[in-house]
Amino acid sequence: MRKTVLTVLVLCGVLLLAGSVAWGEGKTIKVLAMTGPWVSGPVKVHGEEWGKMTGNRVEVIEADFADLFPKMQQAAATRSKAFDILLAGNIWMADLVGWGYVIPLDDYLKDPEVQYETDVPDGIKLKNMFGGKTYGLICDNDNMYLFYRKDVLGNPDYRAKFKEKYGYEYNVPPKTIDELIDVAEFFNGWDWDNDGEIEYGFVRSTKRGAQTYFYSLPWVAPYVVVPRDKAPAQGILYFQPDMTPLVNSPGWVKGIEKFIEMGKRGCGPGLDWVRGDVINEMILGHAAMAIDWGDIGPNSHDVQSKVKGLIGYALPPGTKEYWDWQKGEWVKTEEVHYAPVHCFNGWSFYITSTTDYPDLCWDFVKYMISPEVSAKDVANPFSGYQPWRKSHMQNLEAWVQAGWTEEEAREYIANTLAVTDHPNAVIDIRIPGSAEYMDVYELHLTVALSGEKSVQDAMNDCAKEWDAITERLGKDAQTKFYRQHLGLE
């Protein structure tokens, strides 16, 4: 889904070596996963290990990302036994549950060896649950947060020059969206690292079909999300609980206007940037800041990286105001109002309802998500997995072997878990048709980015199409799914 491809050959070699190990004889469980080496790679490697220990076999059936969901949908419709385990996007949980194609795992999670109650953050538990039951188990914790050059933003001469120009001293890292834009503007378009090249203040993805809608969400969320203690549920962003769209609300519109302002003041020229550009520009030392998934951290230790040890991590910037859609008014805040977004939520293991071996499937999933195995995977830059257990803060040996210092690894993991557990964090929407809603949104978003329409007009058009999708899929059913997603039912 969102993985860069800087050093694929390394993991390929590992997988080839692992594939040479002879399997024991026994039952075969089939796992559907995205074509690797990212995401499916660890399943292959640990499948070999588990097979040697148990005498069983794990067969990984790979599909391109675009084909994964249709394969699951077809298998569910025909009640096929083609797959025993799904390594699927957490955002597809509502569909999988609605089809009756996956089983709840709550009884399995009572196993004390899993350490589910003590070692799994509440934010992960929320993402694993739907309608009060646990159906998926995240192995890859997807959130977006701020990356910044500690050496550049922390330069005292630059901070003094900024204060002279803007009249205030910026925080390291910036805490609000307005401050982020000012800092990006200051560092945009000049050679601040003295390497003979012009650098940028900020980088982002803006091209249609390049996950641009995900990149916009950290900008709109702080303006739209009402604080948890003042709202009926945590992280309400896309719709009100009755499925009234919030995409054309004053808060959402202001967030997109700020996203556009950043493009005019603090970014490189053009609207053809994609996710690979964001990661590469950061690790090659061409940009001071980005808001992205966690992969910039591991990739900053890649052999091609110019910024090893120089990247800092923080919550995505917040605001000093938000639109209270319950009261229809703007609310000013004294403290910074944060609302980080769990974009895509992460890859999760599901056990299908058609498998003949649910207990055996659980044994393998339990092995994959164990503290020991998962600690190695989240530290492996070629797995594509991000930290999700509390104990990942202590099990740092694999990080050190990958070139990190313990201090830097601990900072990276701590920030990931802080985003995960934030009380205002937005769990990416899990309702039938979620991909269609987001595709429509990205279309109108890019219309606004191009200047073809005003942000308000583009978002009004989007809201109308969202309403049409909801009516076509059945508003009562969609509302029920959405309330289950929010934990209100």
Salt bridges, closest charged atoms under 4 A:
GLU49 OE1 - HIS46 ND1 2.77
GLU59 OE1 - ARG57 NH1 3.74
GLU62 OE1 - LYS44 NZ 2.88
ASP107 OD1 - LYS110 NZ 3.38
ASP111 OD2 - LYS366 NZ 2.61
GLU113 OE1 - LYS366 NZ 2.76
GLU117 OE1 - LYS125 NZ 3.43
ASP119 OD2 - ARG389 NH1 2.96
ASP122 OD1 - LYS125 NZ 3.87
ASP140 OD1 - ARG2 NH2 2.90
ASP140 OD2 - LYS3 NZ 3.61
ASP142 OD1 - ARG2 NH2 1.95
ASP142 OD1 - LYS3 NZ 3.84
ASP151 OD2 - ARG149 NH2 2.87
GLU169 OE2 - ARG159 NH2 3.47
ASP178 OD1 - LYS258 NZ 2.77
ASP182 OD1 - ARG265 NH2 2.57
GLU185 OE1 - ARG265 NH2 2.84
GLU197 OE1 - HIS286 NE2 3.43
ASP229 OD1 - LYS230 NZ 3.60
GLU261 OE1 - LYS258 NZ 3.62
GLU261 OE2 - ARG265 NH1 2.61
GLU281 OE1 - HIS286 ND1 3.46
ASP292 OD1 - ARG275 NH2 2.61
ASP295 OD2 - ARG2 NH1 2.52
ASP295 OD1 - LYS3 NZ 3.72
ASP295 OD2 - ARG275 NH2 3.20
GLU321 OE2 - LYS254 NZ 2.28
GLU321 OE1 - LYS332 NZ 2.90
ASP356 OD1 - LYS81 NZ 2.93
ASP377 OD1 - HIS46 NE2 2.73
GLU406 OE1 - ARG410 NH2 3.71
GLU408 OE1 - HIS301 NE2 3.03
GLU436 OE2 - ARG472 NH2 2.40
ASP439 OD1 - ARG208 NH1 3.30
GLU442 OE1 - ARG208 NH1 3.40
ASP461 OD2 - LYS453 NZ 2.57
GLU465 OE2 - HIS444 NE2 2.70
GLU489 OE2 - ARG483 NE 3.15
